[in-house]
Amino acid sequence: MMNISNTIRYIGVDDLDIDLFESQYKVPEGMSYNSYVILDEKVAVLDTADQRKKIEWQKRLLDTLDGREVDYLVVHHMEPDHAACIAGMAAAYPEMKIVLSAAAAKMLPNFFPDTDLATRTLIVKEGDTLALGIHTLQFIAAPMVHWPEVLMSYEQTEKVLFAADGFGKFGALEHEQRNTDGTLADWACEARRYYFNIVGKYGIQVQNVLKKAAGLDIRTIAPLHGPVLTGKDLSEAVRLYDIWSHYDVETEGVFVAYASIHGGTKAVAEQMVEMLKEKGAKKVAVADLTRDDQAEAVEDAFRYGRLVLLAASYDAGVFPPMHDFLYHLQIKNFQRRRFALVENGSWAPSAGKIMKEMIAQMKDCEVVEPMVTIRSRMKAADLPQLEALAEAILN
C-alpha cells in the first residue's frame, strides 16, 4: 500500500500475471494499475483498474470506503487499463457523478455501448475545480499525453498531482526496491522505457504540461502506473521528463544496434564496439535486434546521442528486425541524433539504402560517412573503413 495520507488512500492493484502490456511491451515484473480515493465530506474515487484485476480492485475499494457512498468518479484517462470499471461503478452508486473531459465523455459509448452514462457525467476543463470539503481538485488539460482526452488533477490542500499516464513506469509495486536513504532504486530504467514507447511521440505536449505544473506547489506525484513520487524522487523524475520531452541526450555514449542473419553482421558489430571503446567512447550500449526487447532498443536510441546501425540485406531491402526498429523510431518522433551505418550483402547490398531512406524521414538526423559495406564476412581490408566510421561517429 502507498497511501498518500490518511484521507488520500491508494486502492490500486498489481498485475503479476500479465506478460505483455498493451499486447506489445514485455513486463517481466508485472504492472500496477493505480487508483486512489479521497475521503472527505464528499468521496471521490480517482480512476479504476483493468478488467483483469476488477474483483481485487473492487474489494480494495469497498474495504477503504467502509460503508460510505461514492459521490464522484474522476476519470483522468479512458484507456481500458484504468477505466474498465466505470459502468460497474455507475450501477453500484446511482447518485455518483462521472467527472471527465468532454473528449472522454464522447468515448464512453465506445467502451460501454450497453450502458447510457450521458446523464451521469460532469464535464470539466482546464482550470475547473471540484470541492470535496477540505480537499479541492483543480483540473489540468493534458491532451495527447498520450490520448486526446487526458486530464490531470491537482489536489490543492495536500498538493498532490494526479498525473494520469505521466511519470508512470513498467513493473508491479511489489517489485519496487528502495535505497538506504528511502529513495527509489533505479526508477529511471523502466520509467524511461515506458516513456519513450508510450508517451515519447508527444514531447511538445509533455512540455506544455510541465510548464503548467511549474506554476504549482507539487509535493507528491501520483501516476496511474508505478510508485508515488515525493522528495528527491519527484525532483529527479521532473528533471528527466524535461530532458526526454525535449528529445535531448540523457547519457553521453553510443548505441550499437545490429540485425544479423548468419553471424557475419554480428561479428562486425562486436568489432565496432571494441573500436569505439578504444577510441574513448564514454559508454557503449548494444542491442541484438533479432533477440533483444524492441522497447529497450527504442529506449536506448533516445537515451544516447549517437547510433551505429548494422544490418544484413534481405529481399532487396533490409533485414526485417532493423526495419521494425527504424519504423518504431519514426512513429515515436525520433529526432536530433547522429547515425553511422554498416550494411552487409553477399551479392547485392541493399540494407544501407533502406536505412538511409528511413532515417531521412526523421527530424534533424544526420548520417555520417563513410557508410561501410561488408561482403558476407568481415575481412582485414574492411578494418580501416570501420576505424574511420568509428572516428566519424565519435567526432
PyMOL commands that set and color helices and strands:
alter all, ss='L'
color gray80, all
select helices_A, chain A and resi 51-65+80-83+86-92+102-111+118-120+173-175+187-214+231-245+264-278+294-303+320-331+351-360+380-394
alter helices_A, ss='H'
color red, helices_A
select strands_A, chain A and resi 8-10+13-15+20-21+25-26+31-33+36-39+43-46+72-74+97-100+121-123+129-131+136-141+151-155+160-162+220-222+229-230+254-259+284-288+306-314+317-318+338-344+366-367+372-374
alter strands_A, ss='S'
color yellow, strands_A
deselect
rebuild
show_as cartoon
